[in-house]
C-alpha cells in the first residue's frame, strides 16, 4: 500500500488556472486586479507552476497593482485566521514568480508583496522583494508561506484576518517592462501534511507527491539538489479511532531541511511563518483494529547501533519540534537508527515504551531530548545543545547507555529533575568538553554512580550531584536458545538484608545492572528468578571498581507452567 | 481437589511452610468429608515458585526444587512447619535432604495412591510398621496421599510379602463387611508416586449384616446406601427386611445408634449426598446385634497336629478354629468380622496382632487369601486358608490346607438318622447284617490290652463301619466310647470292660441309643462302601420295628413305623 498524503488544514483554495471560477477551492473563486490603470492581467500559459497555466499581470513604468484571488463567500469562505477561527494557526502557501524585481520600487516602498485582504481596500502587505533587495530570491517561482497573524510590512484600511477573501501578489514598478511580469500559481492554506499508509521510501514519496507539479504544487515539501525542504508540520499516522489502516513509514539517508520563508518588515528580513510552525509528529490510536503506527529511520546495526539514518536540519528562524511518540498504543514503534537531528530546537520527546529505540542518534545543537520514559537510548551523542538547561532530560525510568555528551556549553549535558530514584546509575556515559555535565533541578542533592566508562564530574544547580566511582555489576539473562529474558527478578547482595545492592528486573535486553560504590565484597549472592524457570544462584565476589558481568542461562522448569 | 494457597503460611524467619489447619485437623478429608482442602504438590510447588520469584523475596533462599512433576525436594533449610502439613498434599513426594539443618532433615514423604475399584464407601487403611500406624486422614475410596516413610534418618519399616523388613514398606487394606477383602504391599522407599492396587467386590456369602435397626418405615431405603443416625453412627445397608421393618447394616462407625433417633440415608459414607430418605429408629432397643453368639467361635494359634481321618494321617496346622457347633456360613462371616476394618484391641486380637491386619497364619511365608484371610466360602463349603484347622462345626463341609501346604479334604462323613414323633423312649439300634443275621463277631475282645477306660480288640477297627463315638458291644454288654484308635485297636470307653472274657465276640452298632428326642443321629461314620444293616426300634407298647436296609454314601435316614400293640398294655 502506498502512502496517502493530504493537506492538514484548509487545503488548496486556488489553482490559478481560470480567471473566473478557478478550479481550486470551491470552484467559484475569481481572479481580479486592483491598481493602476492600463495594466493588463489574465491567464497565461507562458509560465506556470501548477497545471498548464497561471494568472499573470503586466506592469510597466510607474505602475502598481494587486493581482488577487477572491475566495468568494461560499461555504468555508472567506477564511478565518483569527483566534478560534476555522483557519487559526494555518499558513498561506502561495506560488509567485516575478522576473522584474529590479524594476520595482524599494523594499521600504513594497516593491513586491504578498497582499491579503478582507476587502480590496482593507489589506496587509508582506514585502518579499524590492529593487534594493530580495533576500536571495531571484524572482523565479517560489512558494511563500505567510502567517496572516504576523505583523504586516504595510497595511491599508482595516484588515480583518477573520474574514480574508483576497489573496494575491502586488507589485510596484518604476521602470518600463515588457510583457507579463507578475505571476501567481496555486494557493493553499494549511498546517502541513498528514501521511498515512505504507512505504519504505517514505520521505521521497512525500516529496515526489508534493512536487508533481502538473497535478499539484503543494509547497509543504520541495526538493532542491537532493535536499528535501519542509514547510510546515508533518503528521505520520492518525489518532482517529480506529486508525483507518496500519501505518508504516520507513526511510533512510534523506536530508530534510526546515524551509525558510521571509518577508521584509521594519527594515529587516523576518520569517513570514510562525516560529513553531514546522515539526514532525507521530500519531497512533488506541484501537488496533486496523493496525498501529511504525516509524523507522535508518538501519539497525547489531542490537543497539544504527547507520544511514536521515538528517533533519532545523534553522534559526524556527523551533523545529519532534513529537516522536503517539502514546496511544504500546504496539506502535518509533525507531531512529543513525539519525542526525541538527538545530532541532523545538521540543523533542519520546515516550514510556521500551519498544521505541534511539540507536546511534546524533543530537546536535538541538533542543532538550525528553525520553519521557523507558525508550531505549543507545550509542547516541549529544553535542552543542541549544537548550539552556541540558541536552538530555533524565527520568525515573530512563534507559540510556553507551552515549557521549560533547561540548555542551549552552546547557548541561544531563538535567536531573527528580530525586525519587536517588542514587542514579550512569552506564558508559562519556562526557567531554561540557561546561556542566549534570544540572540538578531535583530540589535535593543526588548521587550518581559512574558505572563502566562513565566519567561525569561537573555539576551545577541549587543542589549538588555527587558522582561516585563504582563497579558495574551486570546480570545478563537469557534462555537456552539465547533469547533475552525480560522481567526476570535479578538480585545481588552481600548479606541478604536491606538495602540490597541490586533488586530489580531485567530490561528488554535481558539485562539488570547496577553501580556499586561501596567497595569490594567477597562472596556476594547473585540470584535470578523468574516463574517458569529454575532459579539461578551463584556466590561471587564484587570488585571495588570496573565491571563484573555474570551471564545467566535460565533453564525452563517444566513444572512451572 | 485443588490446592488452596491461602491455607498456607510461609515463615521466612523460620524457613517453614505450614498449613493453617495443621494440628487442628478441621480440614483434613476424614473430618471435612471431601478433599477440598487437599491439593497437588505440583501446585504447592508452583505457588512457592511464584512467591519466591518476586522482588520482595529475592533476599530469601529458594525453598523447593522440582525434580520431576511428582518428585520435589526442600532446599536451603526450608521444610514443613508442622508434622501434619503433608496431609494436605497429594500427587507427589518431597524430601528434606540429609544435612539440611532443619528439624526434619533426612526425611522423606513419599506419595502413595491406589488404583482399582472398591465398593462405595470402602475405607482403605494403612499399616506402617505396626508401631506407627495412623488413623486414616483420608476418606473412603481410592486414595492419593503423602506418607512419612523416613523420619530424620530413620526408615519406617514393614515386613514385605516375603516377611523381610523393608524400608518404607506399607500395607494397604480394604476390609468392609459385606465385601470381599483386599490388601497389598507397597514399597515407598524410592519416593515419587507409588501405586498400589486395591479392589473389592460384593461378597455373596457375607450378607447377614453386622446389626439391624428396627425402623418406622424402611420404604425407599436402598441396599448399598448409608444410614446415619442422629447420634453419629453411620453404617452401610446390607439388606432390608420389609415385613419386619428391619434395616441391616454393615461397617457401622462413627458412634452408636440410639433409640428414637432420626435416621437419614446418604449415597456416600462421607454424608455429602443425602438421598432424601429418612425415618426413625423405632425399635425398643437401639439395634440388634446380628453377630451376637458368633463370638463363641474361637481361634487359637499354635502348632497343632490333627488327623482328618481322610487317610492322610495326622498333619500340622497353625490355628484351630472351634466353630462352636455353628454352620460354616456363620463361621465364615465371623472369621471375616474379626479381620474387618476396625477390628483392633484385645477383643479382636488375632495371632497377637490387630485382626484388621491379619493376613495369614504365617505371614511372609504362606500364600494369602486376600478376600478372606481365614478362608473363603463357596456355597456351603468353607475353603480354609493354609494352616487353618476347623473343629466342632455343625457340619464338616470344608476343605483345608495343612501347614505343609497340602490340601486336606475331609472324608465322607455320614450319619444314621432316625425320625419319628414318638421316637422318644424307644430303643434305636442299627447294625450290620450278613445272611439275615446281625454280625456280632466283628472283633474279639483283648482283655490283656484293655483297662478300665480302654477297651481293646484284637483286630484293626474298621473306620468305615465305626461312628466317631458311640457304643461298642461285647455280647449284649454295652460300652459307650468317645473315640477310638483304629490302628491301636482301642476304644476310649466310660465303663470298665475288664470283667469280660478274653476273646469274646465284640461289635460296634452304627446306632445304639435310647432315644431322648424325636430325631436321633449317630456320630459321623466315614463312608467307603454300602453297608447292609438292620434298623430296629422297640418300646413296650409298640409293635417292634425291624427293617433291613442299606447305609449308603448319603448315609441312612429312616422313619420307623411305630404301631401300637394292643396286647402290650
Interface residues (C-beta under 8 A of the other chain):
Chain A: X489 X491 X493 X496 X497 X498 X500 X503 X504 X505 X527 X529 X530 X531 X534 X535 X537 X557 X558 X559 X560 X561
Chain B: X42 X45 X46 X49 X50 X52 X53 X54 X55 X58 X59 X60 X62 X65 X66 X68 X69
